Amino acid sequence: MEKETPRPETSPLNQVPDVPVPVPAVPQQSIPSAETTIPESPPPVEAPATVAAPSPEETNSAADTAAEADSTEAPTQEELGAAFTNDGAQASLDPDSDPRYKNKYAKQHRSDLDRLPDGVEKNYLMDRVFPQMAYYSKASAACKITYHRLTVLCIIFNGIIPFIMLFEEFTYVAPYVKFAVTALSSAAGILTAIVALKRHRELWIQYRTCLEQLKRAVSMYFLGVGDFDCSQKPEERARTLFAVCENILSVEHNQWTELNKEKKDD
């Protein structure tokens, strides 16, 4: 009989522990099914249909309809008040929105202008007379201020020179005194020449005189006295207003031309 081979004794060192081995997960690929829809192709683009040209009858009817709409929506002659400016532009129906009423003299005579009927006279005052009055007012004020400033400076410079001459006796300030006297004398002479050349005083008086004459003519016109008597016809009063105002402006222009000739001759 065969002898059985003895089994080796198991020891803790010979035992191999059962360690589970991790198995990597295999990703599942999505398989397209037969039910997946395929996008359909876009429908064909249709060519735009040609528009037929309107017939002459349709064109005439459309023009008649537009003309009727314009005639119904256009303001009447009474609403317009026959108010037109010198350049032919239609005046605003609302006096408050009319830029001509921003004039200082138009504001002063606002009540008189409201009583005055819309027409050539009112537009002549607002477009011709009142702007000229505003110009002469600003021009006369500017000439007056300039003339007064230059004249006052000349007086101050000429008055300081004798006072500075008193310090000429002191040796240490004698050179500075001579320099100051020379500078002030030169400045006074230059200012005097400017005043004589620009004629600010003459222009101030001329502009102011023309302004006062226009004020007088406008006041007499609204009051209806003198050359603008209310017993006259409106057409005669209008012609008188035009003649008087234009005569005043013409005289002022001639004086200004003569004054400029004198400047060139000097």
C-alpha positions as CSV (number, residue, x, y, z in Angstrom):
1,M,0.0,0.0,0.0
2,E,1.2,3.4,-0.8
3,K,1.9,5.7,2.0
4,E,0.1,8.9,2.1
5,T,2.3,11.9,2.0
6,P,1.7,14.1,5.0
7,R,0.2,17.5,4.3
8,P,2.1,20.4,5.4
9,E,0.8,22.0,8.4
10,T,-0.8,25.3,7.8
11,S,0.5,28.2,9.6
12,P,-0.6,31.8,9.8
13,L,2.3,32.7,7.5
14,N,1.4,30.3,4.8
15,Q,-2.2,31.4,4.7
16,V,-3.0,33.9,1.8
17,P,-5.9,36.2,2.7
18,D,-8.7,36.4,0.2
19,V,-8.5,40.1,-1.0
20,P,-11.2,41.2,-3.5
21,V,-9.7,42.5,-6.8
22,P,-11.5,45.6,-8.1
23,V,-12.8,45.3,-11.7
24,P,-12.9,48.5,-13.7
25,A,-16.3,49.4,-15.0
26,V,-16.6,49.4,-18.7
27,P,-18.6,52.5,-20.0
28,Q,-21.6,51.6,-21.9
29,Q,-21.9,53.2,-25.3
30,S,-25.2,54.5,-26.4
31,I,-26.3,52.8,-29.5
32,P,-28.6,54.8,-31.7
33,S,-31.9,53.2,-32.1
34,A,-33.8,52.8,-35.2
35,E,-36.3,55.3,-33.9
36,T,-33.9,58.3,-34.1
37,T,-35.5,61.0,-36.3
38,I,-33.4,62.5,-39.1
39,P,-33.9,66.4,-39.4
40,E,-36.0,67.2,-42.5
41,S,-34.6,69.6,-45.1
42,P,-36.1,73.1,-45.1
43,P,-38.9,73.8,-47.4
44,P,-38.0,75.5,-50.7
45,V,-38.2,79.3,-50.6
46,E,-40.9,80.7,-52.8
47,A,-40.0,83.6,-55.1
48,P,-41.7,86.9,-54.3
49,A,-44.7,87.6,-56.3
50,T,-44.5,90.6,-58.6
51,V,-46.7,93.6,-57.6
52,A,-48.7,95.0,-60.3
53,A,-48.3,98.7,-61.0
54,P,-51.4,100.8,-60.0
55,S,-53.6,101.9,-62.7
56,P,-54.1,105.6,-63.6
57,E,-57.6,105.5,-62.1
58,E,-56.2,104.2,-58.7
59,T,-53.5,106.9,-58.7
60,N,-55.9,109.7,-59.3
61,S,-58.3,108.5,-56.6
62,A,-55.4,108.3,-54.1
63,A,-54.3,111.8,-55.0
64,D,-57.8,113.1,-54.5
65,T,-58.1,111.4,-51.1
66,A,-54.8,113.0,-50.0
67,A,-55.9,116.4,-51.2
68,E,-59.1,116.1,-49.3
69,A,-57.3,115.1,-46.1
70,D,-54.9,118.1,-46.4
71,S,-57.8,120.5,-47.0
72,T,-59.6,119.3,-44.0
73,E,-56.6,119.3,-41.6
74,A,-55.1,122.7,-42.8
75,P,-55.9,125.7,-40.5
76,T,-58.2,128.4,-41.7
77,Q,-57.2,131.9,-42.7
78,E,-58.7,133.2,-39.5
79,E,-56.6,130.9,-37.4
80,L,-53.5,132.0,-39.2
81,G,-54.5,135.6,-38.9
82,A,-52.6,136.4,-42.1
83,A,-49.5,136.6,-39.9
84,F,-46.3,136.2,-41.9
85,T,-42.7,137.3,-41.1
86,N,-40.5,139.3,-43.5
87,D,-38.9,136.2,-44.9
88,G,-42.3,134.6,-45.8
89,A,-42.3,132.1,-43.0
90,Q,-45.7,131.5,-41.3
91,A,-45.9,132.9,-37.8
92,S,-46.8,130.8,-34.8
93,L,-50.4,130.7,-33.9
94,D,-49.6,130.8,-30.1
95,P,-48.1,134.2,-29.2
96,D,-46.4,132.6,-26.1
97,S,-44.4,130.3,-28.4
98,D,-43.4,133.1,-30.8
99,P,-39.7,133.9,-30.4
100,R,-40.4,137.5,-31.4
101,Y,-42.1,138.1,-28.1
102,K,-38.8,137.5,-26.3
103,N,-37.7,141.0,-27.4
104,K,-37.7,143.4,-24.5
105,Y,-39.7,146.1,-26.3
106,A,-42.2,143.5,-27.6
107,K,-42.8,142.5,-24.0
108,Q,-43.3,146.1,-23.0
109,H,-45.9,146.6,-25.7
110,R,-47.5,143.1,-25.4
111,S,-51.0,144.5,-24.5
112,D,-50.8,146.9,-27.4
113,L,-49.7,144.2,-29.8
114,D,-52.5,141.9,-28.7
115,R,-55.1,144.6,-29.5
116,L,-53.4,145.2,-32.9
117,P,-54.9,143.1,-35.7
118,D,-52.5,140.6,-37.4
119,G,-51.1,142.0,-40.5
120,V,-48.3,144.0,-42.1
121,E,-48.1,146.6,-39.3
122,K,-47.8,144.2,-36.5
123,N,-45.1,142.2,-38.4
124,Y,-43.3,145.3,-39.3
125,L,-43.1,146.4,-35.6
126,M,-42.0,142.9,-34.4
127,D,-39.6,142.1,-37.2
128,R,-38.1,145.5,-38.0
129,V,-38.6,148.1,-35.4
130,F,-38.3,146.2,-32.1
131,P,-35.1,144.3,-33.2
132,Q,-33.6,147.6,-34.2
133,M,-34.5,149.2,-30.9
134,A,-32.9,146.3,-29.0
135,Y,-29.8,146.7,-31.1
136,Y,-29.5,150.4,-30.5
137,S,-30.1,149.9,-26.8
138,K,-27.3,147.4,-26.5
139,A,-24.9,149.4,-28.7
140,S,-25.5,152.6,-26.9
141,A,-24.9,151.0,-23.5
142,A,-21.7,149.3,-24.7
143,C,-20.3,152.6,-26.1
144,K,-21.3,154.4,-22.9
145,I,-19.5,151.9,-20.7
146,T,-16.4,151.9,-22.9
147,Y,-16.2,155.6,-23.0
148,H,-16.6,156.0,-19.3
149,R,-14.0,153.4,-18.5
150,L,-11.4,154.8,-20.8
151,T,-12.0,158.3,-19.7
152,V,-11.8,157.4,-16.0
153,L,-8.5,155.6,-16.5
154,C,-7.1,158.6,-18.3
155,I,-8.1,160.9,-15.4
156,I,-6.6,158.5,-12.8
157,F,-3.3,158.1,-14.6
158,N,-2.9,161.9,-15.1
159,G,-3.8,162.5,-11.5
160,I,-1.3,160.0,-10.1
161,I,1.6,161.5,-12.0
162,P,2.0,164.7,-9.9
163,F,1.7,162.7,-6.7
164,I,4.5,160.3,-7.8
165,M,6.7,163.2,-8.7
166,L,6.9,164.1,-5.0
167,F,9.1,161.0,-4.4
168,E,11.7,162.1,-6.9
169,E,13.7,163.9,-4.2
170,F,14.4,160.6,-2.5
171,T,17.6,159.2,-4.1
172,Y,16.9,155.5,-3.6
173,V,13.5,155.7,-5.3
174,A,14.3,158.3,-8.0
175,P,14.9,155.7,-10.8
176,Y,11.6,154.0,-10.0
177,V,9.7,157.3,-10.0
178,K,11.0,158.2,-13.4
179,F,9.9,154.7,-14.7
180,A,6.4,155.0,-13.1
181,V,5.9,158.5,-14.5
182,T,6.9,157.5,-18.0
183,A,4.6,154.4,-17.9
184,L,1.6,156.3,-16.6
185,S,2.1,159.1,-19.1
186,S,2.3,156.7,-22.0
187,A,-0.8,154.8,-20.8
188,A,-2.8,158.0,-20.5
189,G,-1.8,159.1,-24.0
190,I,-2.7,155.7,-25.5
191,L,-6.1,155.7,-23.9
192,T,-6.8,159.3,-25.0
193,A,-5.9,158.4,-28.5
194,I,-8.3,155.3,-28.4
195,V,-11.1,157.5,-27.2
196,A,-10.6,160.0,-29.9
197,L,-10.2,157.3,-32.6
198,K,-13.2,155.1,-31.8
199,R,-15.6,158.0,-31.1
200,H,-17.4,156.1,-28.4
201,R,-19.0,159.2,-27.0
202,E,-20.4,160.2,-30.4
203,L,-21.7,156.7,-31.1
204,W,-23.3,156.5,-27.7
205,I,-25.2,159.7,-28.2
206,Q,-26.1,158.8,-31.8
207,Y,-27.5,155.3,-30.9
208,R,-29.3,156.7,-27.9
209,T,-31.0,159.4,-29.9
210,C,-32.1,157.0,-32.6
211,L,-33.5,154.7,-29.9
212,E,-35.5,157.5,-28.2
213,Q,-36.9,158.6,-31.6
214,L,-38.1,155.1,-32.3
215,K,-39.6,154.8,-28.9
216,R,-41.5,158.1,-29.4
217,A,-42.8,157.0,-32.8
218,V,-44.0,153.6,-31.5
219,S,-45.7,155.2,-28.5
220,M,-47.5,157.8,-30.6
221,Y,-48.6,155.0,-33.0
222,F,-50.2,152.9,-30.2
223,L,-51.8,156.0,-28.6
224,G,-53.1,157.3,-31.9
225,V,-51.8,160.9,-31.6
226,G,-49.8,163.2,-33.7
227,D,-49.0,161.9,-37.1
228,F,-50.8,158.6,-36.2
229,D,-54.3,160.1,-35.5
230,C,-57.0,157.5,-35.1
231,S,-59.2,159.5,-37.4
232,Q,-57.0,158.4,-40.3
233,K,-57.6,155.2,-42.2
234,P,-55.6,152.1,-41.1
235,E,-53.8,152.1,-44.4
236,E,-52.7,155.7,-43.9
237,R,-51.6,155.1,-40.4
238,A,-49.5,152.1,-41.6
239,R,-47.9,154.2,-44.3
240,T,-47.1,156.9,-41.8
241,L,-45.6,154.4,-39.4
242,F,-43.3,153.0,-42.2
243,A,-42.3,156.4,-43.3
244,V,-41.4,157.8,-39.9
245,C,-39.5,154.7,-38.7
246,E,-37.6,154.3,-41.9
247,N,-36.7,158.0,-41.9
248,I,-35.2,157.7,-38.4
249,L,-33.2,154.6,-39.4
250,S,-32.0,156.2,-42.6
251,V,-30.8,159.4,-40.8
252,E,-28.9,157.3,-38.2
253,H,-27.2,155.2,-41.0
254,N,-26.1,158.4,-42.8
255,Q,-24.7,159.8,-39.5
256,W,-22.8,156.5,-38.9
257,T,-21.4,156.6,-42.4
258,E,-20.1,160.2,-42.0
259,L,-18.6,159.3,-38.7
260,N,-16.7,156.5,-40.2
261,K,-15.4,158.7,-43.0
262,E,-14.1,161.2,-40.4
263,K,-12.3,158.3,-38.6
264,K,-10.6,157.3,-41.8
265,D,-9.6,161.0,-42.5
266,D,-8.2,161.3,-39.0
